[in-house]
Amino acid sequence: MSARLLIVGPPGAGKGTQAAVLANALGIPAISTGDIFRANIKDGTELGLKVQEIVSSGGYVPDSLTNAIVQDRLHQPDALDGFLLDGYPRTAEQVAELDRILAETGSELGAVVQLVADPDEVVTRLLKRAAEQGRADDTEAIIRHRQDVYHEQTEPVIAAYKDRGIVVEVDGLGAVDEVSARVRAALVDHGIAF
């Protein structure tokens, strides 16, 4: 069975970690728009320079740019039979665009894993990560701004998928293995086979 999944949650809720674990367990690629953007920033590409300016101010990359990158990635051979998206879609417009992209291959999302986490715990987690990794874009003010933007823009995305009955909510705090076990159990309950 192919799995086409999305993982969502506030910045710092462990999406990247859980995406890697889940994608490996299902044998599908984890597709992180954040990783794609960071690679371009590191390589100093034209896209990377545009993204760096936006990220440094705590904003999100515009839909047009993100949509094009996701469409290209989902049409690559390793993603045709399944994938796990992390960081996309973030807006109602991106939900519609993802539906359009998936319709091109006659597919649709099977489930949305929503990681939930206490905002103050997330700030603490991200400040620790910033210190460990030297990430200048992770100041407390920017982290809190990203949380505000997440709530304003992304909660309608979650609501849209809840209307479709495909959201599985999972507590994102705790040890990686504990959270992974909760994610897996929630997906099995939703009908996703491992």
N, C-alpha and C positions, 0 to 999 in steps of 0.2 A: 504494500500500500504506500503510495506516495504521500508525503506530508508537506503541506504548504502552510507555514506558520508565521506568526508575528509575535514578538515579545515586546511588551511596553512597560513603562514605569518611569518614575521621576529620575532625572539624571543622578547617578550614583547608587541606584537601587540594585546594582549587580547584574544588569541586563547582559553586558558583554560576557561576563563569566558564565552565567547560566546559558546563554546562547551557544557558547562553545561546547559546553557539556552536553546540552540537548541535541545539537546538530551532530555531534560525534555519535551519540547513542542511536540516532535515527539514520545515520549515514547520508546526511544532506549537508549542503554548504550553509554556513552561517554568513549572512550578508549584512555587514554593518556599514551604514553610510558614514558613521563617524570614523571608522577605520580607513575607508576609502579617502575621506577628506584629509585625515592626518597623514596618510602616505603621500598625498599630493603636496601638502604643506612641507613635509620633510624633504621631498624631491625638488621643491621650489618651482613647481609647474605653474602655468598661468592660472589654472583652477585653484591650486594651492594658495597662491597670493591673494586671490579674491576671497577664498574661504578664511584665510588667516585674519584678514581685516574684519570680517564679520564676527568670527569667533572671539577675537580679542575684545570686542565691545559687548560680548555676552549674548549676541543675537543668533538667530538660526539662518542657515543658508536658504536662499529663495527657492520656492517650489520648482520653477522652471529648470534650474540647475540640478536639483536633486532628482526630479522626475526623469530627466534624460539619463543620469547615471544609473538609476535603478532599472529603467527599461533595458538599457544595454546589458546590465549584469544578469537580469532574469532571463534574457534570451541566450545566454551562454550555455553550452551543452550540459555542464554539471548541475545547473539549476532547473532544467526542464522537467525533471521528475520529482522535484521537491526542493524546499529551501526554508530557511528560518531568517526572517527579516528582523533586524535590530536597528531602531532609529528611524524607521519609515513604515507607514505614513505617520506624519505628525499633525497634519491638518485635514479638515474635511475635504478640501480640494485634492489633497494627495490620496485620500481614500478613493475618490472617484477615479483618479488617474491609475491607481493600482488595480481597481476593478477593470478598467479598460485594458491595461497591460496584460492581465491574467486572461481576459476574454479572448485575446489574440491567440492563446494556446488552449482555449477551451477549459480553463481551470478557474478555481477560486480558492480563497483562504479556507482552511479547515478548522483552525482555532487561533485564538489570540490569548497568549499568556500574559496576564496583567500582574506584574510584581507590585505589591504595595509595601510602603515603608514610611516610618515616622520621619517627617521633614528634618527635625533636629538631628536625628541619627544619621540621616543622609549627609547633612552638612559636615558632621564630625568625620564621617567616612571619607568624604571627598577632600577635606582639608588634610587628612592623614595621607591620602594618595598623592595630593599635590606636593607635599613635603618629600615623600619617598621618590617621586618620579620627576620632580623639578618642573611641574606643569604651571607655568606662570598664569595661565588663563583660569586657574581654579582658586580665586580669592573668595572669601566668604560673601562679599557683596555680589559677585558675579554668580556664584552658586545659588544664592537666594533669588537673584533675578531669573536665572534659568528655571528654577522651580516655579516662579510666578508665570513665566512664559509657558511652561509645560502645562500648568493648570488651565490657563486661558485657552491655549490652542489645542492641546492633546486630549483633554477630557471629552470634548465633543466627538473625537475619533473613537474613544472607548465606548461612548454612548451609542454611536452608530453600530459598532460591532455587537454591543449588548442587545440591540434591537434585532440583530440577526441570530442571536442565541449562541454565539461562538466564543464568548469570553470566558476564560477560566481564571479566577482570581487566586493568587498565591501570595502568602506572606514572604517578602523578599529578604527579611532580616534573619540572621543566624549563620551557622557554619555552611560553607558551600555545599557539602554533601547533604545536609538537612534540607536546604532549599531545593536542591536538585531532586531529592526524593519526593518532596511535596509537588514539584512541577510535574514530574513523571506520573505520580498518582492522579493528579488532576486531569492530565491529558488522557490517561487510560480510561478514567471515568467518562471522559468526553468522546471516547471511541477512537482515539489515536493509538495504533498498535506499535509496539516496539519490537 
